[in-house]
Amino acid sequence: MESFVQFRKGTTPDHVHRDLDGLKDEELGRYGFVGRQAQLYRENDPTQYTAEGLISMTDVLVEDLEPTDLNDADGAPLMLYYNADVRFLLSRRSQPMPFFARNVGGDELWFVHRGHGEFQTEFGTIPYEPGDWVLLPKAVTYRHIPVTGEEQAFLIIEAVEEFRTPPPGALGRHFPFDSSVAFVPEPEVHTDGGPEWRIRLTRREECGWLTYKHHPFDVRGWKGDYFPFKYNIRDYNPIGSESVHLPPTAQMFLQAEGVVVLNFLPRPAEAREGVERLPWFHRNADYDEVALFHSGDLFGVQMPPGLLSHAPQGIHHGPPEKARARARRKFAEYDRVNWSVMSIDTRKPLTVNPAVRAISEAQR
């Protein structure tokens, strides 16, 4: 539990994440940056290690992963990581679904990394583009139709419990994002296809089918507070500070039981001389961290688009000291952080698909 009692021992800077004077700043904390924590000021880079076994980081590129829906219209996304609360999947669907889909095991939150198209739903159609978060709530029927011939890539977070907006907090209901900007579909009746319409039911690894004699999208109207929607990252309002690099929790987007979704997006860089602009070294004691590097650069260094990274709880991670030294050296040349990274933290440890781990290890 949190405590207001804090101690300072040995050599430390006066202010957190600032004026390190050659030391390496590491945070060891509980409950994802909101519980008890310690700042450890080290002489050496704590990420410089070699790892063996299943409790280790993995890094893979989207283009090196091939879900069955990449080449087969009847195919499915590739499962990447999972625990009892959440599954991470990758879709690269290249052809329209020849069926309808309904996840009866949980919500699906899709991030559009590449591609254009639409999700047809019983609530109406949701067009998508890169940078969209598309929420398809549990038991909602939908059909995914990508633009033919265009490269597609989607990170899917499937949560057992429903996704919801975090409490507004001290900044109010419009920050870091204004929910009234979300795209909510208009109802429309469909009659195409037939004479039978099939819905593929999924509940984690289980699958089933429903067959209808009428089109499942025959809704003329709807009302209520349970519906699919999309929200593009360009409409998100990143929170920043001139004098200190803020913790990741300041950039929360959605949360479900055991999982939080964060947006790290372009914003003005910290301006005070001596402040550390890059995320500090940390070993999150209670959360696994998954990140998708979407686009952009970090003080002139291009981010690897499509990189999927998983850091298990309790393992040191963060930009290496070489990158931190460059950020300090180039302090006067850059006044913005230009990266777009989607970060998802999970309370329970994730199991990594062995095929994903094998690709990661082969690239080390």
Secondary structure, 3 states (H helix, E strand, C coil): CCCCCCCCCCCCCCCCCECCCCCEEEEEECCCCCCCEEEEEECCCCCCCCCCCCCCCEEEEHHHCCCHHHCCCCCCCEEEEECCCEEEEEECCCCCCCCEEEECCCEEEEEEEECCEEEEECCEEEEECCCEEEEECCCCEEEEEECCCCCCEEEEEEECCCCECCCCHHHCCCCCCCHHHCECCCCCCCCCCCCCEEEEEEECCEEEEEEECCCCCCCCCCCCCCCCEEEEHHHCCCCCCCCCCCCHHHHEEEEECCEEEEEECCEECCCCCCECCCCCEEEECCCEEEEEEEEEEECCEECCCCEEEEECCCCCECCCHHHHHHHHHCHHHCCEEEEEEEEEEECCCCEECHHHHHHHHHCC
